Amino acid sequence: MSLTPHPKAAADVTVGYIAASPHAPGWSQYAVEPKTSGRPLAGDIEVRLHDDLRQADLGFTTAPARTARATPPKP
């Protein structure tokens, strides 16, 4: 199966994110960037505010280069 890019659809989604209010029901997306400038993004956070404005779903993505692996303490 091959995937065909749909620039119009991607643009529509992007415009929807830009126009969306973080205080209204729906999805909002936020970039996570390091404090030091000039470094690539560390990931992003998505928030879906429910219609009742009292509940939300959260999601996040981290850049593979930014994902730390925990090391268990030595005995």
C-alpha positions in Angstrom: 0.0 0.0 0.0 1.3 3.4 -0.8 0.3 6.6 0.9 -0.5 9.7 -1.1 0.1 13.1 0.7 -2.8 15.4 1.0 -1.5 18.9 1.5 -4.9 20.4 1.4 -6.1 18.1 4.2 -3.0 18.9 6.3 -3.5 22.6 5.8 -7.1 22.4 6.9 -6.1 20.6 10.1 -3.3 23.2 10.7 -5.7 26.1 10.2 -8.2 24.4 12.6 -5.6 24.2 15.3 -4.6 27.8 14.8 -8.3 29.0 14.9 -9.2 26.8 17.9 -9.5 28.4 21.3 -7.9 26.5 24.2 -11.0 27.5 26.2 -13.5 25.8 23.9 -14.2 22.1 23.4 -12.0 20.4 20.9 -8.3 19.7 20.4 -5.4 22.1 21.0 -1.7 21.3 20.4 1.3 22.8 22.0 5.0 22.5 21.1 7.5 21.5 23.7 10.9 23.2 23.2 14.1 23.1 25.2 15.1 26.2 27.2 18.3 26.6 25.1 17.5 28.2 21.8 18.5 26.7 18.5 17.8 23.2 19.6 15.1 21.0 17.9 11.7 20.6 19.4 11.5 18.1 22.2 7.9 17.0 21.3 4.4 18.2 21.6 1.3 17.9 23.9 -2.3 17.6 22.7 -5.3 18.5 24.9 -8.9 17.6 24.0 -11.3 19.6 26.1 -14.7 17.9 26.4 -18.0 19.6 25.7 -18.7 20.0 29.4 -15.4 22.0 29.8 -14.7 20.0 32.9 -12.8 17.0 31.5 -9.9 16.7 29.1 -7.9 14.1 27.3 -4.1 14.5 27.2 -1.6 13.1 24.8 2.1 13.7 24.2 4.8 12.9 21.8 8.5 13.1 22.4 11.2 13.3 19.8 13.3 10.0 19.8 16.5 11.9 20.5 14.9 13.4 23.6 13.5 10.2 25.0 15.7 9.3 28.1 16.0 5.7 29.2 15.9 5.2 32.9 18.7 3.2 34.4 18.0 1.2 37.6 20.2 2.1 40.6 23.2 -0.1 41.2 22.9 -2.2 44.4 
